[in-house]
Amino acid sequence: MATKLPATQARLFKNIFVCRHCKAKLRTDPRKVLEKKVRCRKCLKKAFRPIKKK
């Protein structure tokens, strides 16, 4: 069974965003995502969403 350790949760979900177009994962600061300063590595778009917790 999976345990919910704070270190594990931080590693898997903190500061990770997913591109809305190509579904690539990117780890960056949330403030930069809100200000549209970050681009996707694959498709060069600026639309991101937070990663979903299972």
N, C-alpha and C positions, 0 to 999 in steps of 0.2 A: 504494500500500500504506500501511496505517496504521502510524505509528511510535508507540512507547510512551514518549513523553516524560513525565518526572515531573510537569511543570506541567499537561499535558493530563489525565493520570490523576487528579491531585488535583481538577481542575475538574469532571470527569465523575463521580467516585465518592466523593469525600471528603464526609462529613456529609450525604449525600443518602439519604433514606428514602422508602419507598413504602407507602401505606395498604393494608392487607390487604383492605379492603372495597371501596373505590371506585378504587383504583389511582392516586391522586393522588400526585405527587412533592412532597417537602418537604425543604428544607435546614435542618437544625438540629443542635444538639449531641447526640452519642450518649448522654451522661449524662442529658439531659432525657428522651430516649425511654425509657431503661431505668427511670427513675423515674415514668413515665407523666404527665409534666407538660405534654406537647405534645398538642394535638388537631388532627385533620385539618380543613382549611379547608372542604371540601365536605360531609363526612358527620358531622363532630364526634366521631368515634370516636378511641380512643387506641391502636389496634393498628397497629404499623408493622414493616416488615422492611427490611433494607439493600437497596440497589439491586443487581441482579445484573450482574456483569461479563460481557461477551460473549466 
